[in-house]
Amino acid sequence: MTWAQWGLLLVIAVPVALILVMIGWPSADSAAPVVGWAHAVPVRRFTVTEAHRAMQLHRECSAIDCPRKEAARAVLVAAGRVVPDPRRGY
């Protein structure tokens, strides 16, 4: 591959990758494994169903260290599906 071809590839691939990240694809809710942004804050607010799935997929993560799990937790708390333990200081 020539330098010009590499340059063209970058000019095309980088914007496409950024658009995919902005629309949230692939997300933690997809069947394909995700590397890199799997723990990032979702682009849009989760539905309750999506929040449940995100919590399942991120069960080993800490809500403090994983923005995706924290976003899912916030949706479930707002929907009354999760009641935080007042002793933990949430």
N, C-alpha and C positions, 0 to 999 in steps of 0.2 A: 504494500500500500504506500502511495507517495504521501509527502507532507501535505499536498493540496487536498488529497482525499481525506486525510485525517482531520484537516481543518474543516472541511465540509461536513464531515461526520459530527464534529463537535458543535458546529453551528446549528445542526438539525437536532442532535440528541439532547443537548442541554435544555433548550426551551420545551421540548416534548416532556422530558423528565420533570421539569418544574411545573408544567401544566398538570401532569399526572399527580404530583404531590398536592397541588392546590385543590384538585377535585377529590382527593382522598382515595385514589386508586393506586395500587392495591391497598386495602385497609386491613386492620387486624381482624375484621370480620370476614375477609375472603378466605377461601380454602388454600390459596397459595401461601407459602411461607414468605414473610416480609422481613427484609433486612434494612436497617437504617432508621426509618421513620415509624416503625411499629409501635413505639412508645410515645410518639409525638401527639400533641393536642390535636383532636379532630378538627377538620376544616369547618364543619357545621355541628350544631348541637346534636347529640345522640338522641334517638327515640328511646323509649323505655326498653323496648326489645333489644335494640342495639347495645344499650348500656348493660343489660344483663349479659349479653354475649361477650362484650369487652371485659367485664368483670371475670367471667369464666376463663377467657383467654389469658388474662393478666393476673390470675390468682396468686402466682408466686411473686408478683411485683408488690412493692410498697406504694401506697397511694401518695406518699410524700415524694418518692423518687420517680414515679411514672405518671407524667401528665395525662396520659390517655386513661389510666385507671381512675385518677382523680376526677376527670371530666365525667366518666361513667358514674362514679360514686355520687357526684353532685346531682346528676339527673335523677338517680334512684332516691336520693334523700328528698329532693324537691317533689318527687312523685309519691312520697310516703312509703316507698317499697323497702327502704333501709332506714333504720333509726340509729343514729350514731350514739355511741356510748359516751355520756356526758363526762365520765371520769377520764377519758382520753384527751379532752380538750379540743375537739374538732370545732 
